């Protein structure tokens, strides 16, 4: 066995041991991983404030205040509005179904030569029942968590632990990044540092950039649909922005949902045209401005690979696996490119693998 093969065997054994430890310590590691993810996303903001001659500790405090304001605004302003819009839509849904029955289903029935009818009362009863079930489920969930003292204590501890750990990680981020290479074996230190730097570029481009794109698109879609007069503007806009995590998924799903909502609400082709304008502007903004500027042209992570990584991580390790999915996928992508490049260079017959 060559030196290179022995190195790969040791790395594979280390990865296997790490996987077992992650599974055994998942309950303890989850808040620390979540804090690490928050610190990773926020560290460029703290670094920018530090370049503006703001002390690092004060910069961390400012970032925490901005985050607290954002969460407060979400809880106080956005979520009640979404709930109100959804409740109003559910209230008017029987009327929308009556209109569908009296127009489109009647026309379809005439075209096929057979009556086509919906059991409106059954649909209405099912909607009311499911709407009440959602509320009762939430109440049962809260009641269960309240009765479970250990679970409630764990949640409370995590709520306290996450911001504390995030604060210390942000404060000492540069020092940690400087000292980590010292614990690596000298023989593989240069290669690991190179892979880590490239992984950081890939992960930063995707995670920080894509989150920014999602937030901007959610704002654009929600505002545009609100101007059109769509009753579910905020809900559809937010879901379309979040779904843009996968390219074109937010555009397609949001356009279909907003188009259906506009048609049920206005029964007018003009409203559909305005919905198309809103999503056309959002798609143009994403393609021409947001993605090139915030994400970059080549992030190295294919959308299908991202979806599979997140689902596989959740299946294997639960919520902790979801947190680790993107860093693991980025690291594997970088290692694969390095392996392909070395193999092609050793061959001498193929060009080194190009960064995706």
C-alpha positions in Angstrom: 0.0 0.0 0.0 1.4 3.4 -1.0 1.7 6.4 1.2 -1.2 8.1 -0.6 -3.4 5.0 -0.2 -2.6 4.8 3.5 -3.5 8.5 3.9 -6.9 7.9 2.2 -7.5 4.9 4.5 -6.8 7.0 7.6 -9.1 9.8 6.4 -11.9 7.3 5.7 -11.5 5.8 9.2 -11.5 9.2 10.7 -14.7 10.1 8.8 -16.4 6.9 10.0 -15.4 7.5 13.6 -16.7 11.1 13.3 -20.0 9.9 11.9 -20.5 7.5 14.8 -19.6 10.3 17.3 -22.0 12.7 15.6 -24.8 10.1 15.9 -24.1 9.4 19.5 -23.7 13.1 20.5 -26.4 14.6 18.2 -28.5 15.9 21.1 -25.6 17.7 22.6 -23.9 18.9 19.4 -27.1 20.3 17.7 -27.1 23.8 19.5 -23.3 24.1 18.9 -23.6 23.3 15.2 -26.5 25.8 14.9 -24.4 28.4 16.6 -21.5 27.6 14.3 -23.8 28.1 11.3 -25.1 31.4 12.6 -21.5 32.6 13.3 -20.4 31.5 9.9 -23.1 33.5 8.2 -22.7 36.6 10.3 -18.8 36.6 10.5 -18.4 38.7 7.3 -20.7 41.4 8.7 -18.6 41.6 11.9 -15.4 41.6 9.8 -16.8 44.5 7.7 -17.7 46.5 10.9 -14.1 45.8 12.2 -12.7 47.2 9.0 -14.7 50.3 9.7 -12.7 50.7 13.0 -15.6 49.4 15.1 -14.2 47.1 18.0 -15.0 43.5 17.3 -17.0 42.9 20.5 -19.1 46.0 19.7 -19.6 44.7 16.2 -20.9 41.4 17.5 -23.3 43.2 19.8 -24.6 45.3 16.8 -25.1 42.1 14.8 -27.0 40.5 17.7 -29.2 43.6 17.9 -30.0 43.6 14.2 -30.8 39.9 14.4 -33.1 40.4 17.4 -34.9 43.2 15.6 -35.4 41.0 12.5 -36.8 38.1 14.6 -39.0 40.5 16.5 -40.3 42.0 13.3 -41.0 38.5 11.9 -42.9 37.4 15.0 -44.8 40.7 15.5 -45.4 41.9 12.0 -45.1 39.1 9.4 -46.5 35.9 11.0 -49.8 37.5 12.3 -50.3 39.0 8.8 -49.8 35.7 7.1 -52.2 34.0 9.6 -54.8 36.8 8.9 -54.4 36.4 5.1 -54.7 32.7 5.3 -57.8 32.8 7.6 -59.4 35.3 5.2 -58.7 33.0 2.2 -60.1 30.0 4.0 -63.3 31.9 4.9 -63.8 32.9 1.2 -62.8 29.6 -0.2 -66.3 28.1 -0.3 -67.4 31.1 -2.4 -64.4 30.5 -4.8 -65.4 26.8 -5.1 -69.0 27.8 -5.9 -67.6 30.0 -8.7 -65.5 27.1 -10.0 -68.6 24.9 -9.9 -70.8 27.3 -11.7 -68.3 28.3 -14.4 -65.5 26.0 -15.3 -67.0 22.7 -14.1 -70.3 23.5 -15.9 -68.4 24.2 -19.1 -66.4 21.0 -18.8 -69.6 19.1 -18.2 -71.2 20.5 -21.3 -68.1 19.8 -23.3 -67.9 16.1 -22.3 -71.6 15.7 -22.3 -71.9 14.7 -18.6 -72.7 16.7 -15.5 -69.6 17.5 -13.4 -70.3 18.7 -9.9 -68.5 19.1 -6.6 -69.9 18.1 -3.3 -69.6 21.6 -1.9 -70.9 20.8 1.6 -68.4 17.9 2.0 -65.5 20.1 0.9 -66.6 22.9 3.2 -66.9 20.5 6.1 -63.5 19.0 5.3 -61.9 22.4 5.2 -63.4 23.5 8.5 -62.4 20.3 10.1 -58.8 20.4 8.9 -58.5 24.1 9.9 -59.7 23.2 13.4 -57.4 20.2 13.5 -54.4 22.5 12.8 -55.3 24.6 15.8 -56.0 21.6 18.1 -52.7 20.0 17.0 -50.8 23.2 17.9 -52.6 23.2 21.3 -51.8 19.6 21.9 -48.2 20.2 20.9 -47.8 23.1 23.3 -49.5 21.1 26.0 -47.2 18.2 25.5 -44.1 20.3 25.6 -45.3 22.1 28.7 -46.0 18.8 30.5 -42.7 17.3 29.6 -40.4 19.1 32.1 -37.2 17.5 30.7 -38.0 18.5 27.1 -39.0 22.0 28.1 -35.8 22.4 30.1 -33.8 21.2 27.1 -35.4 23.6 24.8 -34.9 26.5 27.3 -31.3 25.5 27.7 -30.7 25.5 23.9 -32.4 28.9 23.6 -29.9 30.3 26.1 -27.0 28.3 24.8 -27.2 29.1 21.1 -26.8 32.9 21.4 -24.1 32.5 24.1 -22.0 30.1 21.9 -22.7 32.2 18.8 -21.4 35.3 20.6 -18.1 33.7 21.6 -17.6 32.1 18.2 -18.2 35.5 16.5 -15.9 37.2 18.9 -13.0 34.7 18.5 -13.7 33.7 14.8 -10.4 35.0 13.4 -8.4 33.5 16.3 -10.1 30.1 15.9 -9.4 30.2 12.1 -5.8 31.0 12.7 -5.2 28.3 15.4 -7.0 25.4 13.8 -4.3 24.5 11.3 -1.8 23.9 14.1 -3.7 20.8 15.2 -3.4 19.2 11.7 -0.6 16.7 10.9 2.3 18.6 9.2 2.3 16.2 6.3 -1.2 16.9 5.2 -1.6 20.4 6.6 -1.1 22.2 3.3 -3.6 20.0 1.4 -6.2 20.3 4.2 -5.9 24.1 4.3 -6.2 24.4 0.6 -9.4 22.2 0.6 -10.8 24.2 3.6 -10.2 27.5 1.8 -11.9 26.3 -1.4 -14.8 24.8 0.6 -15.2 28.1 2.4 -15.5 29.9 -1.0 -18.0 27.4 -2.3 -20.1 27.3 0.9 -20.0 31.1 1.4 -21.1 31.7 -2.2 -24.0 29.3 -1.9 -25.1 29.7 1.7 -24.7 33.5 2.3 -25.4 34.4 -1.2 -28.5 32.2 -1.7 -29.9 33.3 1.7 -29.6 36.9 0.5 -31.3 36.1 -2.8 -34.1 34.3 -1.0 -34.8 37.3 1.3 -34.7 39.8 -1.5 -37.0 37.8 -3.8 -39.5 37.2 -0.9 -39.7 40.9 -0.4 -40.0 41.6 -4.2 -42.7 39.0 -4.7 -44.7 39.9 -1.6 -44.6 43.6 -2.4 -45.5 43.1 -6.1 -48.4 40.7 -5.3 -49.7 43.1 -2.6 -49.7 46.0 -5.2 -51.7 43.7 -7.5 -54.2 43.1 -4.7 -53.7 39.4 -4.1 -55.1 38.4 -0.7 -52.4 35.9 0.0 -49.6 38.2 -1.2 -47.4 37.8 1.8 -47.7 34.1 2.2 -47.2 33.3 -1.5 -44.3 35.8 -1.8 -42.5 34.4 1.2 -42.9 30.8 0.0 -41.8 31.7 -3.5 -38.7 33.4 -2.1 -37.9 30.4 0.1 -38.4 28.0 -2.7 -35.8 29.9 -4.8 -33.3 27.9 -2.8 -33.6 25.7 -5.9 -33.3 27.7 -9.2 -36.6 28.3 -11.0 -38.6 26.4 -8.3 -39.6 29.6 -6.6 -40.5 31.3 -9.8 -42.6 28.4 -11.2 -44.4 27.5 -7.9 -45.0 31.1 -7.0 -46.3 31.9 -10.4 -48.7 29.0 -10.4 -49.9 29.7 -6.8 -50.3 33.5 -7.4 -52.0 32.9 -10.7 -54.5 30.5 -9.2 -55.1 32.9 -6.3 -55.6 35.9 -8.7 -58.0 33.9 -10.9 -60.1 32.8 -8.0 -60.2 36.3 -6.4 -60.7 38.5 -9.5 -61.9 36.2 -12.3 -60.0 38.5 -14.7 -57.2 37.8 -17.2 -55.8 41.3 -16.4 -54.9 40.1 -12.9 -53.1 37.1 -14.3 -51.1 39.4 -16.6 -50.0 41.6 -13.6 -49.0 38.4 -11.7 -46.9 37.5 -14.7 -45.3 40.9 -14.7 -44.4 40.6 -11.0 -42.7 37.3 -11.4 -41.1 38.3 -14.6 -39.5 41.3 -12.8 -38.4 39.0 -10.0 -36.9 36.4 -12.3 -35.0 39.1 -14.3 -33.8 40.6 -11.1 -32.6 37.3 -9.9 -30.8 36.3 -13.1 -29.3 39.6 -14.0 -28.5 41.2 -10.6 -29.0 39.1 -7.5 -27.4 35.7 -8.5 -24.3 37.2 -10.3 -23.7 39.7 -7.6 -24.6 37.8 -4.4 -24.0 34.2 -5.3 -21.5 34.3 -8.2 -21.6 32.5 -11.5 -20.1 29.2 -10.3 -20.8 28.0 -6.8 -19.8 24.3 -7.2 -22.9 22.8 -5.8 -25.6 21.5 -8.1 -29.2 22.0 -6.9 -30.0 18.3 -7.0 -26.9 17.5 -4.9 -28.0 20.1 -2.4 -31.5 18.7 -2.1 -30.2 15.2 -1.8 -27.6 16.2 0.8 -30.2 18.0 3.0 -32.6 15.1 2.8 -29.9 12.5 3.5 -28.5 14.5 6.4 -31.9 14.8 7.9 -32.6 11.1 7.5 -29.3 10.0 9.0 -28.8 12.6 11.8 -32.0 14.5 12.2 -31.9 18.3 12.5 -28.1 18.1 13.1 -27.7 16.4 9.8 -29.6 19.2 8.1 -27.2 21.7 9.6 -24.2 19.6 8.4 -25.5 18.8 5.0 -24.3 21.8 3.1 -20.8 21.9 4.6 -20.4 18.2 4.0 -21.6 18.5 0.4 -19.3 21.4 -0.3 -16.3 19.6 1.2 -17.1 16.4 -0.8 -17.4 18.5 -4.0 -14.0 20.2 -3.4 -12.3 16.9 -2.5 -13.8 15.3 -5.7 -12.4 18.2 -7.8 -9.0 17.9 -6.2 -9.0 14.1 -6.8 -10.0 14.5 -10.4 -7.4 17.3 -11.0 -4.6 15.2 -9.6 -5.7 12.1 -11.5 -5.9 14.1 -14.8 -2.5 15.7 -14.1 -0.9 12.3 -13.4 -2.5 10.9 -16.6 -1.2 13.8 -18.7 -3.9 13.1 -21.2 -6.8 15.1 -19.8 -7.2 18.7 -18.6 -7.5 19.3 -14.9 -11.0 19.3 -13.6 -12.6 22.7 -13.9 -14.4 24.2 -11.0 -18.2 23.8 -11.4 
